[in-house]
């Protein structure tokens, strides 16, 4: 079964998407926009609401990888190329769950703001320019500052890296994922969507960015 794009677009008409680079401020902006404009908050990895026990290793092999791998050391030492391919496969599998979940969350009639991994080419089919924003930063910033933020997932990753046989080599490999340029990856600079590039990491620019995004989304006059 396949649902046509125009039908999905209708049911996602009150959903606003933010996509882009790690450490560009996506999660922060989604949280602030939800609070400031009384929107339904939908943070990163919202596909995790789908019960893991109902995933199929045949239909969702990438999402099921963590259930079949030998341990975290195996995953953390995937080559940048292999990791990138896994990310692409995961993104495709997550997309079905995420779209279904967004339709569910938007069914109450309130506007929804989402930190999404749905790729720009799909967003063009199921949304429009005024409902999508791309947030970017220098890829080296993602690598250098990835573990600066205190959140449970990043603490867990660092704990697992330190448990590996060669933590230093594993950390170096992990960082190489963040700077690896897949030749088939989306050209984030030229998606055709509204784009905000983060360049200032010394000053608190959250309110400035919030104002810019709110204006783009039509949340303010």
PyMOL commands that set and color helices and strands:
alter all, ss='L'
color gray80, all
select helices_A, chain A and resi 5-11+26-36+46-49+52-54+65-68+72-76+80-106+120-126+129-131+139-148+152-163+167-179+188-190+206-216
alter helices_A, ss='H'
color red, helices_A
select strands_A, chain A and resi 15-20+40-42+112-115+132-136+194-197
alter strands_A, ss='S'
color yellow, strands_A
deselect
rebuild
show_as cartoon
